[in-house]
Amino acid sequence: ESSGFAVADDTAECNKLTGKPLPEDSILYAIPVCAPYATVAQYKYRVKLTPGSQKRGKASKQCLALFCQPDASKKGVGAKNEHYIAMMKAVNDNEWVQAICGDVKISTAGASKMRKKVSKKGKKKP
């Protein structure tokens, strides 16, 4: 139909999004997403969310803490990883919370250790 309106083609913009950036890619910002684990299996930063009792706000903070902790296998953070971490920290807390569905349990390497650290911080009395 010719109604006089131009239709924007957003597919070129969507193709710029990636979960696994290449070394020559320039990272402008980070977007938290919630998708089936098979979809995000190739993403550099990912956690598995399963139904549980942890509230979305606490889970989002735990995810960010897991992503920002240094990885012992990589022996140092590196400038590229520091840039990725800075981009993730720049994401508003509300955006993190909105990306997570319902009450969850975080399942990933190091999640149980992080959960214990978070619970100890919450139990400290001034």
Salt bridges, closest charged atoms under 4 A:
GLU13 OE2 - LYS16 NZ 3.25
ASP103 OD2 - LYS55 NZ 3.48
